[in-house]
Amino acid sequence: MGEIVCVTLGIPAGAPGFQTVGITLNSHGETVFVTITSAQLHHRITLDTIG
């Protein structure tokens, strides 16, 4: 993960991880807000996307 994320989470620089980015737009296509979720990978994970 990036340096800023690692410092913020208090983990070693370059630690493996993943980020999920969610962007919400209004009816005019303008950005309302952006959410970024970062997590360090400790073990092998499996993600299932439903939808």
C-alpha positions, 0 to 999 in steps of 0.5 A, a space after each residue: 500500500 502507499 506510504 500515506 496509508 501505511 503511516 495512517 494505519 501504523 503498519 510497515 511501508 509497502 505492506 500488502 493490502 487492498 483498497 476499495 473506492 466508492 464514488 457517489 454521484 448526484 443526478 447531474 453526474 457531479 461527485 457528492 462524496 468519495 469513500 476509500 477503504 484500505 485494509 492490510 492483508 494478513 492472510 489469504 482472503 476471498 471476496 465475493 461480489 454480489 449484485 
